Amino acid sequence: MPVSDGPPRILSAATAAAVLLAGLTGLTGCGQKDGETPGGASPTASASGSASPSATPTGASAASPAVSASASATAASVSPAPSAPATTPPAPPAAPTRLKVAVDTRGGGLALVRGGPAQEFTVTLRNGNSAEYRHLLVAFQMESLVGAPGELPGSGPGFLLERFDQASGSWRAAALRIANDRMPEAMYTGGGPLAREGVRVERYRLRATAGGPAGSSPLVVSFIDTDTDEEATARVPLAHTTR
């Protein structure tokens, strides 16, 4: 140690305080690394820590469209499939219907006078949906007239039956059987077609001849399917009187 040339200096109070403060500052600086702040946190770390809160909202905001699209796709995948349109059940089949016939004339019957004018009547055929006819014949029969007591039997056929032909617009002779027995269906031939649910109207007229018999007997109208030799429906009697 060098030897002082003179007596020791006495430091003033202000100078001593400055020296003491400098010494404390040096001691504090020895425990820190360069760039660190008191308390051990680096400026870089502090800045990063300050930026972290703002980074999280930004990332969440950027991911929002993707999250929304994913949610929409999930909702679409679980949406219920559209229900099939309701179908109308088929209508039940129509109930089977059969041939219906009617014989009509003015006054409800035939009232003839021998040698007098003919009287018209119509025959209507209304087919059902059960059968189709190729040859449906309308046939007529009348029992023999015996006349009033004491009268002589008539001569000749006694009656003239005619059918109106729509094609030619004229009346033509039609078959009328006078007999007291029944003719078998297999002996009948001819007839016209009648489709399912078809309608056919035929016009007839009957006249009593001057020399024919008088009396009362119904005119029986039959409807025969000549392909099967069977009656298509029940017979219809038409009241008749000749005087």
QUIBELTA-V884668 format. One record per run of one state. SS is the DSSP state (H for helix, E for strand, L for the rest). FROM is the first residue (numbers start at 0). LEN is the number of residues. Records with the same first field share a line. If there is no record, write none. Layout:
BEGIN
SS = FROM-LEN, FROM-LEN
END
This chain:
BEGIN
L = 0-12, 30-5, 36-5, 78-21, 108-1, 112-6, 126-6, 142-16, 165-4, 173-3, 178-6, 187-4, 194-4, 208-6, 216-2, 225-4, 231-4, 238-1, 242-1
H = 12-18, 42-36, 105-3, 184-3
E = 35-1, 41-1, 99-6, 109-3, 118-8, 132-10, 158-7, 169-4, 176-2, 191-3, 198-10, 214-2, 218-7, 229-2, 235-3, 239-3
END
